[in-house]
Amino acid sequence: SEVMAVLSLANSYSDLRQRLGNMVVCSNTNGQAITCDDLGVTGALTVLLKDALCPTLMQTLEGTPVLVHCGPFANIAHGNSSIVADQLA
C-alpha cells in the first residue's frame, strides 16, 4: 500500500522515481534505514509503475465521467485519488 500511496502523490516520472527511491524498506543490524535506492531497485519499480501513473477515464452508471487512479489503499492513506488525477480534473 505504501507504493500505491507514493504513486498517487507523484506528479511526474522523475518525482515518482525520487519518491520510490526514498522509501524505507528495512533497517540494518545497526538500526540504519535501508531505502529502495540502497537496494538498487528504484529503476525497476519505476518501470513497473510507468503506465500506472496515467489515470483511467471511466464512466459511472449515470454517464458521468470519472478518473480512477491508484486503488483503495492509496486513497485511504491520504484521502484523494491522486495528484495527477486531481490536476487533470
N, C-alpha and C positions, 0 to 999 in steps of 0.2 A: 504494500500500500504506500510505502514511502516513495517508491519510484513513480507511482501514479500521481502522488501529490507534487513531486518535483516536476513532472511533465506538465501538470496543469498550471504551475506557476511560471514556467518558462515562456518567453515571448519571442525566441528565435532559436535557431540550431546552435549557435555559439553559446547562448545563455543556457540552453539545455545541457550542453556538454560540460560547462563550468559547474552547474548545479549538481549534475550526476557525479562529477569528479570530486566534489566536496563532501559527498555523502559518507558518513562514518559507518563502516560495516562491522567493525570489531575493534578490540584493543589487544595490544601485545602483552607479553608477560610483565612488562614494566608499567602497564596501565595507559600507554600512549595510544591515541586514536589511530586507527588504520582506515584510510579512505579508499574509494574506488580508484583514484589516481595512483595511490601507493601500490595497489594490486595490478595496475596496468589494464583494467577492464573498461575504462571510461569510453574509449572509442567503440568497442563492441556494443556497449549499452546504447550509445548514441545512434549507431547504425540500426539497431533493433527497433528503436523508437522513432526513426526518421519519418515514417509515414504517419505515425500516431500523433505527431504534432499538429496535423491538419484536422480541424473539426469536421464532423459529418453533418451535412444538411439533410434533415428528415422532415416529415410532415405528421402532425398529430391527426387523430381521427376526425377532428373538426376542420382540418385543412390548414391549420396554422403552421408556418414554417418554424423549425426549431433546430438549433445547433446542439448536437450531442457530442460530448467530449470528456474523456478521462475517467469514466467509470464511477461507481458509487463511493468507493473508498476515498478517492481524492476529493470528491465533493464534500464528504463528511469532515475531512481534515480541516478545511478552511472555508467552507460554505459557499463556494461558487463553482461554476462549470470549469472554466479555465480562463487564463488571461487572454489567450488567442481568441477563444470564442466570444468573450466579452468585447474585445476590440473589434471583431467583425460585426457584432450586433450593433 
